[in-house]
């Protein structure tokens, strides 16, 4: 439910964004004075490697003049050879960009590792992800673990988040659930909602330490307020179960209504079932069935099958094996991944010479 996503980033468009957005940040230390090209060039000529790196970033990003990737690479290379670790990361980003003629993932991976070891956490995270994915060399989970540890030690929340998943998941070394809890905690304190959600789950389940439902709920509430879907769902589950006190079913349903709108199929299913059980009028029953239809549209097989049974048994609607078969078919399409999130549509036959239109199919049909 919670944890880092293991995804390779080495898509051309993604790296084009990384290379332009992060080059200057990787090369220039925080607090370094802003330079124009003339001042940076003079500093670089005097063997100030920081000035060389800043000048390279200007050529890479088009600051204070035109863009010239070749000049940027040459200057980053000078700064790298002069011991500027940030230049390693910036040069790595340029080599990793699939749109760059000099695209070289093997060189990028080495440069990211050097940049990380020199204290630049961007290199830690990107280099670790390459090691995990086997980009630019063999898969090396031990290296990924070490680079994330270095990045986390520098206070980089994304590195701590990834490290937490690695330690809990026993990747690249021994299991260390307690260390994972500490890593997530460090990232959470840096205002990283996914880490707060993962930490909440550890407190809720007693992973890496004692169970503490109140701490878990506090973490889930904070992460949910920041828009983390998984945290909102966990908050609703705890409200319904009464994990921190008395059950709060109305409060849970309010959260499930929100997470259903966030396209969480199980939330729609739970909410629809609750509304169905409480329905006293045909309108309320129809509204509950529409929520279930929404869940089915979000690839919730359970909601599709519930609607099938309602029509098959005539539970508040006329019995219809045809409509039951329609919802069963949708459930099977969900199973094989062919039913998308759009509401079910029916084609309205156009009058002679007119144009056919479409309209949503009601769950009651």
Order of alpha helices (4+ residues) and beta strands (2+ residues): alpha-alpha-alpha-alpha-alpha-alpha-alpha-alpha-alpha-alpha-alpha-alpha-alpha-alpha-alpha-alpha-alpha-alpha-beta-beta
